[in-house]
Amino acid sequence: MSLLEVRDLYTSFFTTSGEVKTVNGVSFNLDKGRVLGIVGESGSGKSVTAYSIMQILTHPGRIVSGSIRFNGEELVGKTDEEMRRIRGDRISIIFQDPMTSLNPTFTIGNQLREAIMLHTKRNKEQAEARAVEMLKLVGISEPEKRIHQYAFELSGGMRQRVMIAMALACEPDILIADEPTTALDVTIQAQILELMIDLQKKLGMAIIMITHDMGVIAQICDEVIVMYAGNICERGTTDALFYDPRHEYTKGLMRSIPDMSDDEKQRLIPISGTPVDLLNLPKGCPFAPRCDAAMKICLNERPKEYWVGRDHLSACWMNVKDGVCLAENPPAEAEEA
């Protein structure tokens, strides 16, 4: 049994203009000790998928249907009180912007102690000792001094390390990292990623890494899910997606990566067009309006997922000849394409 099983998850935001279908039938598994990357443009549904798992959707968003099972326990339908026992303890999240995630009116130590005391039986003194221990673990110098400081007194990289310390304080089974390096410069980004890899190996936790940066995916992830307009376009091992992308959107993301090995100056190749309107999704493949290889069937009928290799699936009509349909052939029967 997988640590986390998401099945046919549909999440929408019900606005005055209509239903914004942010997540459309997403399904995936996450095993213990594995790092799963979710990649895609802004608005593709990555963060909403994570917030659905954590049950922290704000009004007017809600899960319409689907199942989220953690260690065999169904999370959809749980009350806020029931979810509080899971959030921060067994499943933790690092948000994108640490400055807005940390409370500016409380010290770092106060916020770390609160999280630790809420989910463990430690008293105030023990919680403070644990807070100092966690700040040391994430590489913050002089932790005894830092716990008395406020968020605005720390650099962006240090604030992000504090967020990681807070997320890991109770040793969760799953850590969700929602674009944790977006607001950081390249040097600090590399340090944070190295830190997360090191902590993942030490603690043996599973990680869901949400990002739009393919370089981050290549560095840290075992498996990758590519999302577009709330749908999963392609999924597979990191090597499979980087060396043999089989969805036109994935290929577009790959072409957008600058080639630093080439001495000659080359123009980046952007994906043409703009993301689709989630209020009025296309009848067929959601990427068809921007796809240079789109066919008539792409505009009128949504593709199923096809096995295009061992542990590699793609929801693209271009794979009909080479692939094996997931709906018709379970994984055990699928041959390597």
C-alpha positions as CSV (number, residue, x, y, z in Angstrom):
1,M,0.0,0.0,0.0
2,S,1.3,3.5,-0.9
3,L,1.8,6.1,1.7
4,L,-0.5,8.5,-0.2
5,E,-3.1,7.6,-2.8
6,V,-4.9,10.3,-4.7
7,R,-7.8,9.1,-6.9
8,D,-9.9,11.1,-9.4
9,L,-9.5,14.3,-7.5
10,Y,-11.7,17.2,-8.7
11,T,-11.3,20.6,-7.0
12,S,-13.1,23.7,-8.1
13,F,-13.5,27.4,-7.1
14,F,-17.1,28.5,-7.3
15,T,-17.0,32.2,-8.2
16,T,-19.7,34.7,-9.3
17,S,-18.5,34.1,-12.9
18,G,-18.9,30.4,-12.7
19,E,-17.0,27.2,-11.7
20,V,-13.2,27.4,-12.1
21,K,-12.2,23.8,-12.5
22,T,-8.7,23.9,-11.1
23,V,-8.0,20.2,-10.6
24,N,-9.6,17.7,-13.0
25,G,-9.4,14.0,-12.2
26,V,-5.9,13.9,-10.8
27,S,-4.7,10.5,-9.6
28,F,-1.2,9.4,-8.3
29,N,0.5,7.4,-5.6
30,L,3.4,8.4,-3.4
31,D,5.5,5.7,-1.7
32,K,7.6,6.1,1.5
33,G,11.0,7.7,1.0
34,R,10.3,8.8,-2.6
35,V,10.4,12.3,-4.0
36,L,7.6,13.2,-6.4
37,G,7.8,16.3,-8.5
38,I,4.8,18.2,-9.8
39,V,5.7,20.6,-12.5
40,G,3.8,23.0,-14.8
41,E,3.1,26.7,-15.5
42,S,1.4,29.0,-13.0
43,G,-2.3,28.1,-12.9
44,S,-1.8,24.5,-13.8
45,G,-3.3,23.2,-10.5
46,K,-0.1,22.2,-8.8
47,S,-0.6,24.2,-5.5
48,V,-4.3,23.5,-5.4
49,T,-3.6,19.8,-5.6
50,A,-1.3,20.2,-2.5
51,Y,-3.8,22.3,-0.7
52,S,-6.5,19.7,-1.4
53,I,-4.3,17.1,0.2
54,M,-3.8,19.3,3.3
55,Q,-7.5,20.3,3.3
56,I,-6.5,24.0,3.5
57,L,-8.6,25.3,0.6
58,T,-10.0,28.7,1.2
59,H,-13.5,29.8,0.2
60,P,-14.9,29.6,-2.5
61,G,-12.7,26.5,-3.2
62,R,-13.7,23.0,-2.3
63,I,-13.1,19.4,-3.3
64,V,-16.0,18.3,-5.6
65,S,-15.2,14.6,-5.7
66,G,-12.4,12.1,-5.4
67,S,-10.4,10.3,-2.7
68,I,-7.2,11.1,-0.8
69,R,-6.0,8.3,1.4
70,F,-3.0,8.7,3.7
71,N,-1.7,5.4,5.2
72,G,-5.1,3.9,4.2
73,E,-7.0,6.6,6.0
74,E,-9.5,8.7,4.0
75,L,-8.8,12.5,4.3
76,V,-11.7,13.8,2.2
77,G,-14.6,14.6,4.5
78,K,-12.6,15.0,7.7
79,T,-13.4,17.9,10.0
80,D,-11.0,20.7,10.6
81,E,-10.3,19.3,14.1
82,E,-9.5,15.9,12.7
83,M,-7.2,17.4,10.1
84,R,-5.3,19.5,12.7
85,R,-4.1,16.2,14.2
86,I,-2.5,15.3,10.8
87,R,-1.3,18.7,9.5
88,G,2.1,19.7,10.7
89,D,2.5,16.3,12.5
90,R,2.2,13.6,9.8
91,I,1.9,15.8,6.7
92,S,3.7,19.2,6.6
93,I,4.0,21.9,4.0
94,I,6.5,24.6,3.2
95,F,4.8,27.5,1.5
96,Q,6.2,29.5,-1.4
97,D,6.8,32.8,0.4
98,P,8.3,32.5,4.0
99,M,7.8,36.2,4.7
100,T,4.0,36.0,4.4
101,S,4.0,32.5,6.1
102,L,5.8,33.6,9.2
103,N,3.9,35.8,11.7
104,P,5.9,39.2,11.9
105,T,4.5,39.9,15.4
106,F,6.0,36.8,17.0
107,T,9.6,35.6,17.4
108,I,10.9,32.7,15.4
109,G,11.3,30.7,18.6
110,N,7.7,31.4,19.6
111,Q,6.3,30.1,16.3
112,L,8.5,27.0,16.4
113,R,7.6,26.2,20.0
114,E,3.9,26.6,19.2
115,A,4.1,24.0,16.3
116,I,6.0,21.6,18.4
117,M,3.8,21.8,21.5
118,L,0.7,21.5,19.4
119,H,1.6,18.2,18.0
120,T,3.8,16.6,20.7
121,K,3.7,16.2,24.4
122,R,6.8,18.4,25.0
123,N,6.5,21.2,27.6
124,K,7.7,24.8,26.8
125,E,11.4,24.1,27.8
126,Q,11.5,20.9,25.9
127,A,9.9,22.5,22.8
128,E,12.4,25.3,22.9
129,A,15.3,22.8,23.0
130,R,13.7,21.0,20.0
131,A,13.4,24.4,18.2
132,V,17.1,25.1,18.7
133,E,17.9,21.5,17.6
134,M,15.9,22.0,14.4
135,L,17.5,25.3,13.6
136,K,20.9,23.6,13.9
137,L,19.7,20.8,11.6
138,V,18.8,23.2,8.8
139,G,22.1,25.0,9.0
140,I,21.2,28.2,10.8
141,S,24.1,29.7,12.8
142,E,23.7,30.8,16.4
143,P,20.3,29.2,16.8
144,E,20.1,30.2,20.5
145,K,20.2,33.8,19.4
146,R,17.9,33.3,16.3
147,I,14.9,32.0,18.3
148,H,14.6,35.4,19.9
149,Q,14.6,37.3,16.5
150,Y,11.6,38.2,14.3
151,A,11.2,37.2,10.7
152,F,12.1,40.6,9.3
153,E,15.5,40.4,11.0
154,L,16.4,37.3,8.9
155,S,17.4,37.0,5.2
156,G,15.2,35.3,2.7
157,G,17.3,32.1,2.8
158,M,17.3,32.0,6.6
159,R,13.5,32.5,6.6
160,Q,13.1,29.6,4.3
161,R,15.3,27.5,6.5
162,V,13.1,28.4,9.4
163,M,10.0,27.3,7.5
164,I,11.8,23.9,6.7
165,A,12.7,23.6,10.4
166,M,9.1,24.2,11.4
167,A,7.8,21.7,8.8
168,L,10.2,19.0,10.0
169,A,10.0,19.6,13.7
170,C,7.5,16.7,14.2
171,E,9.3,14.4,11.7
172,P,6.3,14.1,9.2
173,D,5.8,11.2,6.9
174,I,5.2,13.5,4.0
175,L,6.7,16.9,3.3
176,I,5.0,19.1,0.7
177,A,7.3,21.8,-0.7
178,D,5.3,24.4,-2.6
179,E,7.9,26.2,-4.8
180,P,10.3,26.6,-1.8
181,T,13.1,28.2,-3.8
182,T,11.2,30.6,-6.1
183,A,11.9,33.8,-4.1
184,L,15.6,32.9,-3.5
185,D,18.7,33.7,-5.6
186,V,20.6,30.9,-7.3
187,T,23.2,30.3,-4.7
188,I,20.7,30.1,-1.8
189,Q,18.4,27.9,-4.0
190,A,21.2,25.4,-4.4
191,Q,21.8,25.3,-0.7
192,I,18.1,24.8,0.2
193,L,17.8,22.0,-2.3
194,E,21.0,20.3,-1.0
195,L,19.6,20.7,2.5
196,M,16.2,19.1,1.5
197,I,18.0,16.1,-0.1
198,D,20.2,15.6,2.9
199,L,17.2,15.8,5.4
200,Q,15.1,13.5,3.2
201,K,17.8,10.8,3.3
202,K,18.4,11.3,7.1
203,L,14.7,11.2,8.0
204,G,13.4,8.8,5.3
205,M,10.3,11.0,4.6
206,A,8.5,11.3,1.3
207,I,8.5,14.7,-0.5
208,I,6.1,16.3,-3.0
209,M,8.1,19.0,-4.7
210,I,5.9,21.5,-6.5
211,T,7.8,23.8,-8.9
212,H,7.9,25.3,-12.4
213,D,11.6,24.8,-12.6
214,M,12.7,21.8,-14.5
215,G,16.2,22.1,-13.1
216,V,14.9,21.6,-9.6
217,I,13.0,18.5,-10.8
218,A,16.1,17.0,-12.4
219,Q,18.1,17.5,-9.2
220,I,15.8,16.2,-6.5
221,C,13.0,14.1,-7.8
222,D,12.6,10.3,-8.4
223,E,9.2,10.6,-10.3
224,V,7.6,13.5,-12.1
225,I,4.0,14.6,-12.8
226,V,3.5,17.3,-15.5
227,M,0.3,19.2,-15.1
228,Y,-1.6,21.6,-17.4
229,A,-5.0,23.2,-16.8
230,G,-5.7,20.9,-13.9
231,N,-4.9,17.7,-15.8
232,I,-2.0,15.4,-15.7
233,C,-0.3,15.4,-19.2
234,E,2.5,13.1,-18.5
235,R,4.0,11.1,-15.6
236,G,7.0,8.8,-15.1
237,T,10.5,8.6,-13.7
238,T,12.7,11.6,-14.0
239,D,15.0,10.0,-16.5
240,A,12.0,8.9,-18.7
241,L,10.6,12.4,-18.9
242,F,13.9,14.2,-19.5
243,Y,15.3,11.7,-22.0
244,D,12.1,10.8,-23.8
245,P,9.3,13.3,-23.3
246,R,6.1,12.1,-25.0
247,H,3.6,14.9,-24.5
248,E,3.9,18.1,-26.6
249,Y,3.6,20.3,-23.5
250,T,6.4,18.5,-21.8
251,K,8.5,18.9,-24.9
252,G,7.7,22.6,-24.8
253,L,8.9,22.9,-21.2
254,M,12.1,21.1,-22.2
255,R,12.7,23.5,-25.1
256,S,12.3,26.4,-22.7
257,I,15.4,25.4,-20.7
258,P,18.5,27.3,-21.7
259,D,21.4,25.2,-23.0
260,M,24.4,26.3,-21.0
261,S,26.7,23.8,-22.8
262,D,26.5,25.6,-26.2
263,D,28.9,28.5,-26.6
264,E,26.8,30.1,-29.3
265,K,24.0,32.5,-28.3
266,Q,20.6,30.9,-28.9
267,R,17.1,32.3,-28.5
268,L,14.9,30.5,-26.0
269,I,11.9,28.8,-27.6
270,P,8.8,29.7,-25.6
271,I,5.5,27.9,-25.6
272,S,3.2,29.9,-27.9
273,G,-0.1,31.3,-26.8
274,T,-1.5,31.7,-23.3
275,P,-2.9,29.2,-20.7
276,V,-6.5,28.2,-21.3
277,D,-9.4,29.8,-19.4
278,L,-10.3,27.4,-16.6
279,L,-13.9,28.7,-16.7
280,N,-14.3,27.4,-20.2
281,L,-12.0,24.4,-20.7
282,P,-11.7,23.1,-24.3
283,K,-13.8,20.1,-25.3
284,G,-10.7,18.1,-26.3
285,C,-7.1,18.2,-25.0
286,P,-6.6,21.3,-22.9
287,F,-3.2,21.9,-24.5
288,A,-4.6,21.7,-28.1
289,P,-5.1,25.4,-28.6
290,R,-1.3,26.0,-28.0
291,C,0.0,22.8,-29.6
292,D,1.8,23.0,-33.0
293,A,1.1,19.3,-33.6
294,A,-2.6,19.4,-32.8
295,M,-4.9,17.2,-34.9
296,K,-8.7,17.3,-35.4
297,I,-9.3,14.7,-32.7
298,C,-7.2,16.8,-30.2
299,L,-9.8,19.6,-30.5
300,N,-12.8,17.4,-30.1
301,E,-11.9,14.5,-27.8
302,R,-9.8,14.4,-24.6
303,P,-7.0,11.8,-24.8
304,K,-6.7,8.9,-22.3
305,E,-3.4,8.1,-20.6
306,Y,-1.2,5.7,-22.6
307,W,1.7,3.6,-21.4
308,V,4.7,4.7,-23.6
309,G,7.3,2.9,-21.6
310,R,7.9,1.1,-18.3
311,D,6.7,3.6,-15.5
312,H,6.0,6.2,-18.1
313,L,2.5,7.5,-19.1
314,S,1.4,10.2,-21.5
315,A,-2.1,11.7,-22.2
316,C,-1.5,12.6,-25.8
317,W,-3.1,11.4,-29.0
318,M,0.3,11.3,-30.7
319,N,1.0,8.1,-28.6
320,V,-2.0,6.1,-29.9
321,K,0.2,4.0,-32.3
322,D,3.1,3.4,-29.9
323,G,1.3,3.3,-26.5
324,V,-0.9,1.0,-24.5
325,C,-4.1,2.5,-23.0
326,L,-4.0,2.6,-19.2
327,A,-7.8,2.1,-19.0
328,E,-7.6,-1.1,-21.0
329,N,-4.3,-2.5,-19.6
330,P,-3.4,-2.4,-15.9
331,P,0.3,-1.7,-15.1
332,A,1.1,-5.4,-14.6
333,E,0.1,-6.1,-18.2
334,A,1.7,-3.0,-19.8
335,E,4.8,-3.8,-21.8
336,E,7.7,-1.5,-22.2
337,A,7.1,0.5,-25.4
